[in-house]
Amino acid sequence: MERNLEAFVSRKLVGVFGKDKLVATDEALPGQIRVDFHFKDKSGVDTFVEVSTRKIGSGMLSKILNLYSALSNLEPPLKFELILVGPAVDVSARKALEGLPVRLVTLGDLGVAPAELEALREGQKRLQDRRLSPGEAKLVAMWEAEKKTVIRAKDVMDALHRSADYAYVLLHKLERKRRLERIAAGLYQFIPASYGYPEKIALANALAVGAGLVEPYYFSYYTSNSHYGFTTQMPFTFFIATTKKKPTVEWQSVAFKFVTLSRRKFFGYRAERAFDAEVFMAEPEKAIVDSYDKPRYAGGIGQLARITWRGLERADEAKLVDYALRMGSQSLVQRLGFITDYLSKESLIQPLQAELRSKLLKSVGDAPIYLDSSRAKTGSFSKDWRVVDNVPGGHLLSEIEIR
């Protein structure tokens, strides 16, 4: 019941703060402290939310105060509110925290009715009553040991030496017993017993699921930037580069967006361990280059500045320039050169090596481009990069937060 309740509350929170920007989940704070959710509203106020499956009482005061202290010590200081969510709240805890920007919230405050909680308990009981046949139990035990995430009919056929018809029938039975969840035709998500219920699907499994949806593939743009820490945001869309055309697939609370690349641009990826899954991920240099190639899949021009600021220190600059030139896009080179120059003038990054900068300059096109094609067509002109800077400096640096 504990995990079931935690997942339920987490989904409720996304709805409650739906109008705010989700900055991060499971964010690291000073002192090796982590907080479940970080939201920011339009006025710039930060809200940090920690979810507890236990009643919030005096026994949790130490944890709450440690969280508050960590948030208070952020540099520069933030205007923030800390919210603790639990099944119930002791009056003594509220009194002890009076005067601090800390709010204690019950499930009832979030609109969770007693009937909903009862339904959760009943659903847990029904799940526990779903017994497996010997053949099903053998498969489940094997998949648990192998830490399988994505299941196909062939997995059943190979394990039990049975026909395709038998495999599909068995997969359907396991789906009814909530040990599998259908993702697409012939493709299932395995739900390990450790989850205890089908509602809680780990991020690692979402990556593994996306890896099973198309071939060839690699994760890039927002997804790879988040993986490498170039951005702290965790969008609910996973971006997958592929040479094939495939419509967006929605599964659970996430979507898989497939970005079709020409074979010439399909390079620069490697196997990466992400949580419990091994998937193909853009290399750090290619993650940056792909973002410049299609900024809309990386969060826009402001995010490009942040990605460059955070990413260059981890990237091989020679490889980055090589990858940028291999893409064969003059506008990519122009934006990359302009933003790296801009950030170096702001003393946020070291300038590109002169030889590498010269290589980029040789590939600048004759036609000028706008830094952000979606903004007003006016601004200062960079002769070196033939870029019209139509993005206010404050906006270009708005995603760079130095703490």
Sine and cosine of phi, psi and omega as CSV:
sin_phi,cos_phi,sin_psi,cos_psi,sin_omega,cos_omega
0.00,0.00,-0.56,0.83,-0.07,-1.00
-0.87,0.50,-0.75,0.66,-0.02,-1.00
-0.93,0.37,-0.62,0.79,0.03,-1.00
-0.86,0.51,-0.72,0.70,-0.01,-1.00
-0.91,0.42,-0.66,0.75,-0.01,-1.00
-0.87,0.48,-0.71,0.70,0.02,-1.00
-0.90,0.43,-0.64,0.77,-0.01,-1.00
-0.89,0.46,-0.72,0.69,0.00,-1.00
-0.90,0.43,-0.64,0.77,0.01,-1.00
-0.86,0.50,-0.67,0.74,0.03,-1.00
-0.91,0.41,-0.60,0.80,0.04,-1.00
-0.89,0.46,-0.64,0.77,-0.04,-1.00
-0.90,0.44,-0.65,0.76,0.02,-1.00
-0.86,0.51,-0.60,0.80,0.05,-1.00
-0.94,0.34,-0.67,0.74,-0.02,-1.00
-0.89,0.46,-0.66,0.75,-0.04,-1.00
-0.98,-0.21,0.45,0.89,-0.09,-1.00
-0.86,0.51,-0.48,0.88,-0.02,-1.00
-1.00,0.09,-0.22,0.98,0.01,-1.00
-1.00,-0.02,0.33,-0.94,0.04,-1.00
-0.99,0.15,0.82,-0.57,0.09,-1.00
-0.99,0.16,0.95,-0.30,-0.06,-1.00
-0.98,0.19,-0.69,0.72,-0.05,-1.00
-0.28,-0.96,0.37,-0.93,0.17,-0.99
-0.86,-0.51,0.54,-0.84,-0.03,-1.00
0.76,0.65,0.80,0.60,-0.10,-1.00
-0.99,0.17,0.65,-0.76,0.05,-1.00
-0.99,0.12,0.72,-0.70,0.03,-1.00
-0.88,-0.48,0.21,-0.98,0.05,-1.00
-0.83,0.56,0.55,-0.84,0.02,-1.00
0.99,0.13,0.37,0.93,0.02,-1.00
0.85,0.53,0.59,0.81,0.04,-1.00
-0.97,-0.26,0.59,-0.81,0.00,-1.00
-0.83,-0.56,0.48,-0.88,0.04,-1.00
-0.77,-0.64,0.60,-0.80,-0.17,-0.99
-0.91,0.42,-0.74,0.67,-0.08,-1.00
-0.70,-0.72,0.56,-0.83,0.09,-1.00
-0.75,-0.66,0.92,-0.40,0.04,-1.00
-0.92,-0.39,0.40,-0.92,0.10,-1.00
-0.69,-0.72,0.80,-0.61,-0.01,-1.00
-1.00,0.04,0.02,-1.00,-0.10,-0.99
-0.91,0.42,-0.42,0.91,0.00,-1.00
-1.00,0.08,-0.03,1.00,0.05,-1.00
1.00,-0.05,0.10,0.99,0.02,-1.00
-0.98,0.18,0.75,-0.66,0.00,-1.00
-1.00,-0.06,0.71,-0.70,0.06,-1.00
-0.86,-0.52,0.82,-0.57,0.03,-1.00
-0.94,-0.34,0.74,-0.67,-0.09,-1.00
-0.83,-0.55,0.79,-0.61,0.07,-1.00
-0.89,-0.46,0.77,-0.63,-0.05,-1.00
-0.98,-0.22,0.77,-0.64,0.05,-1.00
-0.85,-0.52,0.64,-0.77,0.07,-1.00
-1.00,-0.03,-0.04,1.00,0.03,-1.00
-0.96,-0.29,0.37,-0.93,0.08,-1.00
-0.85,0.52,0.70,-0.72,-0.02,-1.00
-1.00,0.08,0.96,-0.29,-0.03,-1.00
-0.72,-0.69,-0.26,-0.97,-0.05,-1.00
-0.88,0.47,-0.46,0.89,0.00,-1.00
-0.92,0.38,-0.28,0.96,0.00,-1.00
-0.98,-0.19,0.00,1.00,-0.08,-1.00
-0.87,0.49,-0.64,0.77,-0.01,-1.00
-0.87,0.50,-0.71,0.71,0.01,-1.00
-0.90,0.44,-0.67,0.74,-0.02,-1.00
-0.90,0.44,-0.70,0.71,-0.02,-1.00
-0.92,0.38,-0.56,0.83,0.07,-1.00
-0.90,0.44,-0.66,0.75,0.06,-1.00
-0.88,0.48,-0.74,0.68,-0.01,-1.00
-0.87,0.48,-0.67,0.75,0.00,-1.00
-0.90,0.44,-0.68,0.73,0.01,-1.00
-0.88,0.47,-0.66,0.75,0.01,-1.00
-0.93,0.37,-0.59,0.81,0.00,-1.00
-0.93,0.37,-0.41,0.91,-0.06,-1.00
-1.00,-0.05,0.07,1.00,0.05,-1.00
-0.91,0.40,0.58,-0.82,0.05,-1.00
-0.86,-0.51,0.77,-0.63,-0.12,0.99
-0.93,0.36,0.32,-0.95,-0.02,-1.00
-0.86,0.52,0.58,-0.82,0.00,-1.00
-0.94,-0.33,0.51,-0.86,0.23,-0.97
-1.00,0.03,0.94,-0.34,-0.16,-0.99
-0.65,-0.76,0.26,-0.97,0.16,-0.99
-0.75,-0.66,0.67,-0.75,0.05,-1.00
-0.95,-0.30,0.80,-0.61,-0.01,-1.00
-0.88,-0.47,0.79,-0.61,0.11,-0.99
-0.95,-0.30,0.78,-0.63,-0.02,-1.00
-0.91,-0.41,0.77,-0.64,0.03,-1.00
-0.47,-0.88,0.15,-0.99,-0.01,-1.00
-0.88,0.47,-0.55,0.84,0.00,-1.00
-0.43,-0.90,0.26,-0.96,-0.03,-1.00
-0.72,-0.69,0.76,-0.65,0.08,-1.00
-0.97,0.22,0.62,-0.79,0.05,-1.00
-0.87,0.49,-0.59,0.81,-0.02,-1.00
-0.88,0.47,-0.58,0.82,0.02,-1.00
-0.93,0.37,-0.67,0.74,0.04,-1.00
-0.87,0.50,-0.69,0.72,-0.05,-1.00
-0.91,0.42,-0.65,0.76,-0.04,-1.00
-0.91,0.41,-0.41,0.91,-0.07,-1.00
-0.97,-0.23,0.16,0.99,0.01,-1.00
-0.86,0.51,0.67,-0.75,0.01,-1.00
1.00,-0.06,-0.23,0.97,0.04,-1.00
-0.98,-0.18,0.47,-0.88,0.05,-1.00
-0.97,0.24,0.85,0.53,-0.03,-1.00
-0.82,-0.57,0.81,-0.59,0.00,-1.00
-0.90,-0.44,0.76,-0.65,0.04,-1.00
-0.98,-0.22,0.85,-0.53,-0.15,-0.99
-0.86,-0.51,0.72,-0.70,0.07,-1.00
-1.00,-0.07,0.22,-0.98,0.06,-1.00
-0.87,0.49,-0.58,0.82,0.05,-1.00
-0.88,0.47,-0.60,0.80,0.05,-1.00
-0.88,0.47,-0.48,0.88,0.02,-1.00
-1.00,0.09,-0.01,1.00,0.00,-1.00
1.00,0.03,0.31,0.95,0.04,-1.00
-1.00,0.09,0.92,-0.38,-0.03,-1.00
-0.98,0.18,0.46,-0.89,0.06,-1.00
-0.81,0.59,-0.57,0.82,0.00,-1.00
-0.90,0.44,-0.56,0.83,0.02,-1.00
-0.92,0.39,-0.66,0.75,0.03,-1.00
-0.90,0.44,-0.64,0.77,0.02,-1.00
-0.91,0.42,-0.63,0.78,0.04,-1.00
-0.89,0.45,-0.61,0.79,0.06,-1.00
-0.89,0.46,-0.69,0.72,0.00,-1.00
-0.90,0.44,-0.67,0.75,0.01,-1.00
-0.92,0.40,-0.64,0.77,0.03,-1.00
-0.89,0.45,-0.62,0.79,0.05,-1.00
-0.89,0.45,-0.65,0.76,0.00,-1.00
-0.90,0.43,-0.68,0.74,0.01,-1.00
-0.90,0.44,-0.62,0.79,0.01,-1.00
-0.88,0.47,-0.65,0.76,-0.01,-1.00
-0.93,0.37,-0.41,0.91,-0.02,-1.00
-0.99,0.10,-0.08,1.00,-0.03,-1.00
-0.99,0.13,0.99,-0.14,-0.05,-1.00
-1.00,0.07,0.53,-0.85,-0.02,-1.00
-0.99,-0.17,0.56,-0.83,0.12,-0.99
-0.96,0.29,0.25,-0.97,0.02,-1.00
-0.82,0.57,-0.68,0.74,0.01,-1.00
-0.91,0.41,-0.66,0.75,0.02,-1.00
-0.91,0.41,-0.68,0.74,-0.01,-1.00
-0.89,0.47,-0.62,0.79,0.02,-1.00
-0.88,0.47,-0.71,0.70,0.00,-1.00
-0.90,0.43,-0.73,0.68,-0.04,-1.00
-0.87,0.49,-0.68,0.74,0.02,-1.00
-0.89,0.45,-0.65,0.76,0.00,-1.00
-0.92,0.40,-0.70,0.72,0.00,-1.00
-0.92,0.40,-0.57,0.82,0.07,-1.00
-0.89,0.45,-0.73,0.68,-0.03,-1.00
-0.89,0.45,-0.61,0.79,-0.02,-1.00
-1.00,0.10,-0.08,1.00,-0.04,-1.00
0.82,0.57,0.70,0.71,0.02,-1.00
-0.94,0.35,0.52,-0.85,0.04,-1.00
-0.86,-0.52,-0.71,0.70,-0.02,-1.00
-0.94,-0.34,0.75,-0.66,-0.07,-1.00
-0.86,-0.52,0.67,-0.74,0.10,-1.00
-0.82,-0.58,0.21,-0.98,0.00,-1.00
-0.86,0.52,-0.58,0.82,-0.02,-1.00
-0.87,0.49,-0.53,0.85,0.02,-1.00
-0.89,0.46,-0.63,0.78,0.02,-1.00
-0.95,0.32,-0.71,0.71,-0.03,-1.00
-0.86,0.50,-0.69,0.72,-0.02,-1.00
-0.94,0.35,-0.60,0.80,-0.07,-1.00
-0.97,0.26,-0.63,0.77,-0.09,-1.00
-0.96,-0.28,-0.09,1.00,-0.02,-1.00
0.84,0.55,0.75,0.66,0.00,-1.00
-0.85,-0.52,0.14,-0.99,-0.07,-1.00
-0.97,0.26,0.20,-0.98,0.03,-1.00
-0.90,0.43,-0.64,0.77,0.01,-1.00
-0.86,0.51,-0.71,0.70,0.01,-1.00
-0.88,0.47,-0.66,0.75,-0.04,-1.00
-0.88,0.47,-0.69,0.72,-0.02,-1.00
-0.92,0.38,-0.60,0.80,0.06,-1.00
-0.89,0.45,-0.70,0.71,-0.01,-1.00
-0.91,0.42,-0.64,0.76,0.04,-1.00
-0.88,0.47,-0.64,0.77,0.03,-1.00
-0.89,0.45,-0.65,0.76,0.02,-1.00
-0.90,0.43,-0.67,0.74,0.01,-1.00
-0.92,0.39,-0.50,0.86,0.08,-1.00
-0.92,0.40,-0.69,0.73,0.02,-1.00
-0.90,0.44,-0.52,0.86,0.00,-1.00
-1.00,0.03,0.17,0.98,0.08,-1.00
0.89,0.46,0.49,0.87,0.14,-0.99
-0.99,-0.17,-0.20,0.98,0.11,-0.99
-0.73,-0.68,0.45,-0.89,0.13,-0.99
-0.76,-0.66,0.78,-0.62,-0.04,-1.00
-0.95,0.32,0.77,-0.64,0.05,-1.00
-0.98,-0.18,-0.77,0.64,0.02,-1.00
-0.45,-0.89,0.06,-1.00,-0.03,-1.00
-0.83,0.56,0.87,-0.49,0.04,-1.00
0.97,0.23,0.12,0.99,-0.05,-1.00
-0.78,-0.63,0.81,-0.59,-0.08,-1.00
-0.79,-0.61,0.48,-0.88,0.14,-0.99
-1.00,-0.09,0.80,-0.60,0.05,-1.00
-0.99,0.10,0.72,-0.69,-0.01,-1.00
-0.94,-0.33,0.98,-0.20,-0.03,-1.00
-0.90,0.43,0.40,-0.92,0.02,-1.00
-0.89,0.46,-0.45,0.89,-0.02,-1.00
-0.90,0.44,-0.39,0.92,0.06,-1.00
-0.94,0.33,-0.59,0.80,0.00,-1.00
0.98,0.18,-0.22,0.98,-0.02,-1.00
-0.20,-0.98,0.39,-0.92,-0.10,-1.00
-0.99,0.15,-0.20,0.98,-0.11,-0.99
-0.96,0.28,-0.45,0.89,-0.07,-1.00
-1.00,-0.08,0.97,-0.23,-0.01,-1.00
-0.93,-0.38,0.86,-0.51,-0.08,-1.00
-0.95,0.30,0.46,-0.89,0.04,-1.00
-0.85,0.53,-0.61,0.80,0.00,-1.00
-0.84,0.53,-0.62,0.78,0.00,-1.00
-0.94,0.35,-0.53,0.85,0.06,-1.00
-0.89,0.46,-0.64,0.77,0.05,-1.00
-0.90,0.44,-0.69,0.72,0.00,-1.00
-0.91,0.41,-0.60,0.80,0.04,-1.00
-0.89,0.45,-0.73,0.68,0.02,-1.00
-0.86,0.51,-0.59,0.80,0.02,-1.00
-0.90,0.43,-0.44,0.90,-0.03,-1.00
-1.00,0.01,-0.03,1.00,-0.11,-0.99
-1.00,0.05,-0.39,0.92,-0.05,-1.00
-0.41,-0.91,0.40,-0.92,0.04,-1.00
-0.54,-0.84,0.75,-0.67,-0.02,1.00
-0.97,0.23,0.23,-0.97,-0.03,-1.00
-0.35,-0.94,0.29,-0.96,0.35,-0.94
-0.34,-0.94,0.52,-0.86,0.04,-1.00
-0.98,0.21,0.67,-0.74,0.02,-1.00
-0.51,-0.86,-0.22,-0.97,0.04,-1.00
0.83,0.55,-0.75,-0.66,-0.05,-1.00
-0.82,0.57,-0.62,0.78,-0.10,-0.99
-0.93,0.38,-0.76,0.65,-0.01,-1.00
-0.94,0.35,-0.58,0.82,0.04,-1.00
-0.89,0.45,-0.63,0.78,0.06,-1.00
-0.92,0.38,-0.64,0.76,0.00,-1.00
-0.86,0.51,-0.67,0.75,-0.05,-1.00
-1.00,0.05,-0.07,1.00,0.00,-1.00
0.99,0.13,0.27,0.96,0.04,-1.00
-0.96,0.29,-0.37,0.93,0.10,-0.99
-0.66,-0.75,0.55,-0.84,0.01,-1.00
-1.00,-0.03,-0.11,0.99,-0.04,-1.00
-0.98,0.20,0.56,-0.83,0.02,-1.00
-0.86,-0.52,0.99,0.11,-0.04,-1.00
-0.92,0.39,0.39,-0.92,-0.01,-1.00
-1.00,0.01,0.24,0.97,0.11,-0.99
-0.88,-0.48,0.75,-0.66,0.05,-1.00
-0.98,-0.19,0.79,-0.61,-0.07,-1.00
-0.98,-0.19,0.84,-0.55,-0.08,-1.00
-0.85,-0.52,0.87,-0.49,0.08,-1.00
-0.99,0.11,0.68,-0.74,0.00,-1.00
-0.43,-0.90,0.28,-0.96,0.06,-1.00
-1.00,-0.03,-0.02,1.00,-0.04,-1.00
-0.96,-0.27,0.34,-0.94,0.09,-1.00
-1.00,-0.07,0.80,-0.60,-0.04,-1.00
-0.49,-0.87,0.74,-0.67,0.00,-1.00
-0.94,0.34,0.35,-0.94,0.03,-1.00
-0.86,0.52,0.68,-0.73,0.05,-1.00
-0.94,-0.35,0.81,-0.59,0.05,-1.00
-0.97,-0.23,0.71,-0.71,-0.05,-1.00
-0.48,-0.88,0.75,-0.66,-0.09,-1.00
0.81,0.59,-0.77,-0.64,-0.02,-1.00
-0.98,-0.21,0.25,0.97,-0.03,-1.00
-0.84,-0.55,0.25,-0.97,0.07,-1.00
-0.79,-0.62,0.54,-0.84,0.07,-1.00
-0.94,-0.34,0.91,-0.41,0.00,-1.00
-0.99,-0.17,0.85,-0.53,-0.03,-1.00
-0.99,-0.14,0.84,-0.55,-0.01,-1.00
-0.96,-0.28,0.91,-0.41,-0.07,-1.00
-0.99,0.16,0.83,-0.56,0.03,-1.00
-0.91,-0.41,0.48,-0.88,0.15,-0.99
-0.94,0.34,0.36,-0.93,0.00,-1.00
-0.88,0.48,-0.47,0.88,0.02,-1.00
-0.90,0.44,-0.54,0.84,-0.03,-1.00
-1.00,-0.06,-0.09,1.00,-0.08,-1.00
-1.00,0.00,1.00,0.08,0.00,-1.00
-0.36,-0.93,0.08,-1.00,0.13,-0.99
0.98,0.22,0.69,0.72,0.04,-1.00
-0.71,-0.70,0.27,-0.96,-0.05,-1.00
-0.44,-0.90,0.27,-0.96,0.06,-1.00
-0.96,0.28,0.76,-0.65,0.00,-1.00
-0.76,-0.65,0.60,-0.80,0.09,-1.00
-1.00,0.04,0.91,-0.42,0.02,-1.00
-0.86,-0.51,0.95,-0.30,-0.12,-0.99
0.86,0.51,-0.85,-0.52,-0.03,-1.00
-0.99,-0.17,0.16,0.99,-0.08,-1.00
-0.89,-0.46,0.58,-0.82,0.15,-0.99
-0.96,-0.27,0.88,-0.48,-0.08,-1.00
-0.71,-0.70,0.25,-0.97,0.08,-1.00
-1.00,0.09,0.81,-0.59,-0.06,-1.00
-0.77,-0.63,0.60,-0.80,0.09,-1.00
-0.83,0.55,0.64,-0.77,0.13,-0.99
-0.89,0.46,0.38,-0.93,0.00,-1.00
-0.78,0.62,-0.69,0.73,-0.01,-1.00
-0.91,0.41,-0.64,0.77,-0.02,-1.00
-0.96,0.28,-0.53,0.85,0.07,-1.00
-0.86,0.51,-0.67,0.74,0.02,-1.00
-0.93,0.36,-0.73,0.68,-0.04,-1.00
-0.89,0.46,-0.70,0.71,0.04,-1.00
-0.85,0.52,-0.62,0.78,0.00,-1.00
-0.90,0.43,-0.63,0.78,0.07,-1.00
-0.94,0.34,-0.50,0.86,0.00,-1.00
-0.94,0.35,-0.65,0.76,-0.02,-1.00
-0.69,-0.73,0.98,0.22,-0.10,-0.99
-0.84,0.54,-0.47,0.88,-0.06,-1.00
-0.90,0.43,-0.40,0.92,0.02,-1.00
-1.00,-0.01,0.03,1.00,0.01,-1.00
-0.88,-0.47,0.06,1.00,0.05,-1.00
0.96,-0.27,0.04,1.00,0.05,-1.00
0.99,-0.13,-0.03,-1.00,-0.10,-0.99
-0.88,0.47,-0.65,0.76,0.02,-1.00
-0.86,0.51,-0.65,0.76,0.04,-1.00
-0.93,0.35,-0.51,0.86,0.05,-1.00
-0.86,0.50,-0.65,0.76,0.02,-1.00
-0.89,0.45,-0.68,0.73,-0.01,-1.00
-0.92,0.40,-0.69,0.73,0.00,-1.00
-0.87,0.50,-0.66,0.75,0.00,-1.00
-0.93,0.37,-0.69,0.72,0.00,-1.00
-0.87,0.49,-0.71,0.71,-0.02,-1.00
-0.99,0.15,-0.48,0.88,-0.18,-0.98
-1.00,0.02,-0.51,0.86,-0.10,-1.00
-0.89,0.47,-0.54,0.84,-0.02,-1.00
-0.93,0.37,-0.35,0.94,0.02,-1.00
-0.98,-0.20,-0.11,0.99,-0.09,-1.00
-0.99,-0.15,0.42,-0.91,0.16,-0.99
-1.00,0.06,0.94,-0.34,-0.13,-0.99
-0.88,0.47,-0.61,0.79,0.01,-1.00
-0.90,0.44,-0.66,0.75,0.03,-1.00
-0.93,0.37,-0.62,0.78,0.02,-1.00
-0.85,0.52,-0.73,0.68,0.00,-1.00
-0.92,0.39,-0.66,0.75,0.04,-1.00
-0.86,0.50,-0.72,0.69,0.01,-1.00
-0.90,0.44,-0.64,0.77,0.01,-1.00
-0.88,0.47,-0.67,0.74,0.00,-1.00
-0.94,0.33,-0.58,0.81,0.01,-1.00
-0.90,0.44,-0.43,0.90,-0.03,-1.00
-0.93,0.38,-0.39,0.92,0.06,-1.00
0.94,0.35,0.50,0.87,-0.02,-1.00
-0.87,-0.49,0.91,-0.42,-0.01,-1.00
-0.92,0.38,-0.63,0.78,-0.01,-1.00
-0.91,0.42,-0.57,0.82,0.07,-1.00
-0.87,0.49,-0.76,0.66,-0.02,-1.00
-0.88,0.47,-0.66,0.76,-0.02,-1.00
-0.90,0.43,-0.71,0.71,0.00,-1.00
-0.92,0.38,-0.67,0.75,0.01,-1.00
-0.88,0.47,-0.73,0.69,0.00,-1.00
-0.90,0.44,-0.68,0.73,-0.03,-1.00
-0.90,0.43,-0.73,0.68,-0.07,-1.00
-0.94,0.34,-0.62,0.79,0.05,-1.00
-0.90,0.43,-0.64,0.77,0.08,-1.00
-0.88,0.47,-0.71,0.71,-0.03,-1.00
-0.87,0.49,-0.72,0.69,-0.04,-1.00
-0.93,0.37,-0.58,0.81,0.02,-1.00
-0.93,0.36,-0.59,0.81,0.04,-1.00
-0.92,0.40,-0.48,0.88,0.05,-1.00
-1.00,0.10,0.07,1.00,0.00,-1.00
0.87,0.49,0.52,0.85,0.02,-1.00
-0.99,-0.11,-0.41,0.91,0.08,-1.00
-0.64,-0.77,0.27,-0.96,0.12,-0.99
-0.97,0.23,0.60,-0.80,0.03,-1.00
-0.86,0.50,0.50,-0.87,0.12,-0.99
-0.87,0.49,0.53,-0.85,0.08,-1.00
-0.83,0.56,0.61,-0.79,-0.09,-1.00
-0.82,0.57,-0.65,0.76,-0.01,-1.00
-0.91,0.43,-0.64,0.76,-0.01,-1.00
-0.95,0.31,-0.64,0.77,0.04,-1.00
-0.89,0.46,-0.63,0.78,0.01,-1.00
-0.89,0.45,-0.63,0.78,0.04,-1.00
-0.87,0.49,-0.67,0.74,0.02,-1.00
-0.91,0.41,-0.68,0.73,-0.02,-1.00
-0.86,0.51,-0.58,0.82,0.00,-1.00
-0.92,0.40,-0.31,0.95,-0.02,-1.00
-0.97,-0.24,0.18,0.98,0.04,-1.00
-0.95,0.32,0.73,-0.68,-0.02,-1.00
-0.97,0.24,0.25,-0.97,0.02,-1.00
-0.96,0.30,-0.54,0.84,-0.06,-1.00
-0.99,0.17,0.77,-0.64,0.07,-1.00
-0.95,0.32,0.44,-0.90,0.04,-1.00
-0.78,-0.62,0.34,-0.94,0.12,-0.99
-1.00,0.00,0.66,-0.75,0.00,-1.00
-0.84,0.54,-0.68,0.73,0.06,-1.00
-0.81,-0.58,0.96,-0.30,-0.09,-1.00
-0.92,0.40,-0.23,0.97,-0.03,-1.00
-1.00,-0.02,-0.11,0.99,-0.05,-1.00
-0.99,-0.15,0.07,-1.00,0.01,-1.00
-0.84,0.54,0.61,-0.79,-0.08,-1.00
-1.00,0.07,0.89,0.45,0.04,-1.00
-0.46,-0.89,0.47,-0.88,-0.01,-1.00
0.43,-0.90,0.05,-1.00,0.01,-1.00
-0.97,0.26,0.41,-0.91,-0.10,-0.99
-0.92,-0.40,0.77,-0.64,0.09,-1.00
-1.00,-0.07,0.92,-0.40,-0.02,-1.00
-0.93,0.38,-0.61,0.79,-0.02,-1.00
-0.87,0.50,-0.76,0.66,-0.13,-0.99
-0.98,-0.22,-0.05,1.00,-0.01,-1.00
0.79,0.61,0.78,0.63,0.01,-1.00
-0.85,-0.53,0.77,-0.64,0.14,-0.99
-1.00,0.05,0.92,-0.39,-0.04,-1.00
-0.99,0.13,1.00,-0.03,-0.01,-1.00
-0.98,-0.21,0.36,0.93,0.02,-1.00
-0.91,-0.42,0.86,-0.52,0.03,-1.00
-0.84,0.54,0.64,-0.77,-0.05,-1.00
-0.82,0.57,-0.62,0.78,0.02,-1.00
-0.87,0.49,-0.60,0.80,0.00,-1.00
-0.95,0.30,-0.64,0.77,-0.04,-1.00
-0.89,0.46,-0.52,0.85,-0.02,-1.00
-0.98,-0.20,0.09,1.00,-0.12,-0.99
-0.90,0.43,-0.46,0.89,-0.03,-1.00
-1.00,0.01,-0.03,1.00,0.01,-1.00
-0.99,-0.10,0.94,-0.33,-0.01,-1.00
-0.90,-0.44,0.94,-0.35,-0.02,-1.00
-1.00,-0.08,0.90,-0.43,-0.03,-1.00
-0.96,-0.30,0.00,0.00,0.00,0.00
